[in-house]
Amino acid sequence: MFDVETGKVIEAIEKLGKKNPKVIFQAPEGLKLSVEKEIEKIKEYFKQKGRDVELYLWGNTCFGACDLIDNHVKNLDVDLIIHYGHEKLSYANPEIKTLFIPAYHIFEKDEKEKILNDIKNFIEKQKSEGKKVAIATTVQYKKLLRDFNPSIILGCRGEVEEGDVILFVGTGRFHPLMIAYKYQKEVFIYNPVSKCFDKISEDEINKFIKKRISAISKLMLNKPEKVGVVLSTKKGQCRKKVFNEIIKLLEENNINYITVVVDNISPEMLFYDVDCYIIVACPRIVLDDYILYKKPIYTPEEFKLFLKNSFEYKFDEIKEDDF
Ligand code: SF4
């Protein structure tokens, strides 16, 4: 269950002070059906008050707070966008008023107590061994863990507060693996759904890094003659500085290229006559989905490693000054 904060959404619509406000709801796939019900509920609320509202559900993607739709919905004269599942990013600013609803995970009282106790016990145990624990999580668990002051992790950015060991509270292994490699620290995982602890092993990190290094080595063995440089127009992914830097490097290294600008990057869209692609967009496209693409795909950081002949792997992280 997720907290879709109906009251907050209604308040934001009312605050617009419009007679017939137009509002569009954007949500990740996993939340779309709940948001469909929300729209019904909110419509009914305004109907009871004798007010007319135009509510739309965005049928396309909502990959992250990087994936904003203000430019897509300008023609609809929308007054407000309700964006579910994420918090606003400092470097992605919508031009239409947008309310971010993080959709915090809701737990039953006894479940919540168990989770907090498990984490407290873990911290105590580490403390008894002289180790300070840094807590990291994703936005869905931010509210649940507020007393622990957690660092919030994105798939394209992992910054964690000081600690001897890191406890990642969440589901999935990509985020903890990325921070384990980046900080070179022990990273434990606590899954609040299964209530189980786990740990990222050296072996798991090495396997992941080896796969990417092996892909980069292929470039070293066979220097590409022509590459596709793909830039996403999504506001929080459209890293123009990184894109320009890559173009400059390609020119300096006499590598021919074609630039492709798209909103959603998918395997069907990349059918050009090139040896590989550099994806200036969400790093997870390369790291999670490379297997789906016909031609090899690389992050800008990976391509730079090839040009430098280096095997010191670096995750591609999106930063404020990339834009
Ligand atoms: S760029 Fe990718 S990892 Fe980063 S917020 Fe967007 S979807 Fe998530």
Residues whose N, C-alpha, C, O or C-beta is under 5 A from the ligand:
A	BS01	SF4	F63 G64 A65 C66 L154 G155 C156 G236 C282 P283 R284
